[in-house]
Amino acid sequence: MKRPSPWRYLWTAPDIRRKLLITVLLLVIYRFVTHIPVPGVDRDVMEAIFASGGAGANLLNIINLISGGTVRNFSILAMGVYPYITAQIIVQLLVPIIPAWQRRMEDDPREGRKWMERTTYILTIPMAALNAFGQINIFSSLGGAQVIPNFSLVNNFLPSFTVLAVMTGGTMFAIWLGELISEYGIRNQGLSLIIFAGIISQMPSSYAQVLANEATRWPALISLVIITVLTIFVIVFVQQGRRNVPVLYPGRRVGNRMSMPVKGTLPLMVNMAGMIPLIFGQAILSFPAIIASFFVASETEWVANFAAGTQALFGGTGNGYWIIYFFMVVLFAFFYTDVLFAQQNYGENLKRAGAQIPGVKPGKQTQEYLTRVLRRITLPGAVFLGVVAILPWLASQLIPALGTATSGGGGNFLINASGLLIVVGVVRDTFFNIDAELKLHGYEESLLVR
């Protein structure tokens, strides 16, 4: 007798069906809102930037792909949820540095996590406002005209402040939708699905733009498909990579006898940091360009020239940006993994459980040993993330057809490995989440091929 497909359980189980419908509804609402433009935006200037075909346009096309087309529309959701992610990373990195924050987390971890969430939300607001201000100034400098006419906090304060407030509110609205998905829809996947939906929505138009160029249509399409498939394979391979450290857990007492120690493993992932180094590296590199945008119109010549050069370098208009971006991602992958692993404190946790790594003393020495192992296996993961970050630029340099397939250059379609990394990760996590929900409701068949 043929066994029924497990997919039917997605609709049969009322709770799972309700969560899926809520998730889809909230994502549809998000996609509708992405088409609402910022008040007063000059669409002709935006189209001129994307049609220029320069390196700056190439970077904006990459950001536009990850944002789900909101940048090109200059939507109120143009910044997406990235200010929140950046604020979250900053708070995580500051916890071990500031003793008072660290004590707060150690004294009551549950209340500490709630405090971290509140602090992250508060920090997101100035981060989003600063990001919006810098985004407007950078786009205006690339387009040769103001994206928002008469935008000036000095000479035209109220309308300009309204624009910043609307863009900041758009970011907070996207975060709120993500929280609703995590609470009432697919658990703990809200923000990831928000980003995922934006990337997926751009795929049809990306392939259409490749096919629209008759001169490079087939070479670009074939190259695109091959590189995309290879990239997905490498992403899955690296994301699944881990080092299983052997651990001996204490045996159980049965009556007057003690059972033998239980052998187990502690998996250390090759890429523990995930997408965080790419997001934070991009945020850090965009910060000098945002600061420089304040001084581009300076009356002092050398200040204006220095600001213009800084904006050109860190605004993605040259090859130097991609080289710096690669090293930033690699270094930050090591740094963030170290901070994250130190916070988990496996050495003390294993000691409390009575577990031990063979040949290594428990406690501090165990933590040091695991840190050394993790740093060695993090090297290929960090280099992998660095290559993922600059793959659009590499592809356009190595394969000319990809660089001329569209007016936006190699970053204008699904060659963006950063987007693929998000898509693959979200699909994988969502499958695991649904699989866990099915088992929780008594369905033993798995959605995943074991």
Sequence and secondary structure as in RCSB ss.txt:
>XXXX:A:sequence
MKRPSPWRYLWTAPDIRRKLLITVLLLVIYRFVTHIPVPGVDRDVMEAIFASGGAGANLLNIINLISGGTVRNFS
ILAMGVYPYITAQIIVQLLVPIIPAWQRRMEDDPREGRKWMERTTYILTIPMAALNAFGQINIFSSLGGAQVIPN
FSLVNNFLPSFTVLAVMTGGTMFAIWLGELISEYGIRNQGLSLIIFAGIISQMPSSYAQVLANEATRWPALISLV
IITVLTIFVIVFVQQGRRNVPVLYPGRRVGNRMSMPVKGTLPLMVNMAGMIPLIFGQAILSFPAIIASFFVASET
EWVANFAAGTQALFGGTGNGYWIIYFFMVVLFAFFYTDVLFAQQNYGENLKRAGAQIPGVKPGKQTQEYLTRVLR
RITLPGAVFLGVVAILPWLASQLIPALGTATSGGGGNFLINASGLLIVVGVVRDTFFNIDAELKLHGYEESLLVR
>XXXX:A:secstr
     GGGHHHHSHHHHHHHHHHHHHHHHHHHHTT B TT  HHHHHHHHHS SHHHHHHHHHHHHHTSHHHHTB
TTTTTTHHHHHHHHHHHHHTTTSHHHHHHHHH HHHHHHHHHHHHHHHHHHHHHHHHHHHHHHHHHHHTS SSTT
 BTTTBHHHHHHHHHHHHHHHHHHHHHHHHHHHHSSTT HHHHHHHHHHHHTHHHHHHHHHH TTTHHHHHHHHH
HHHHHHHHHHHHHHH EEEEEEEE   EETTEE   EEEEEEEETTSSTTHHHHHHHHHHHHHHHHHTTTTT SS
HHHHHHHHHHHHHHTT SHHHHHHHHHHHHHHHHHHHHHHHHHH HHHHHHHTT B TTS STHHHHHHHHHHHH
HHHHHHHHHHHHHHHHHHHHHHH HHHHHSSTT GGGSTT HHHHHHHHHHHHHHHHHHHHHHHHTT  S SS  
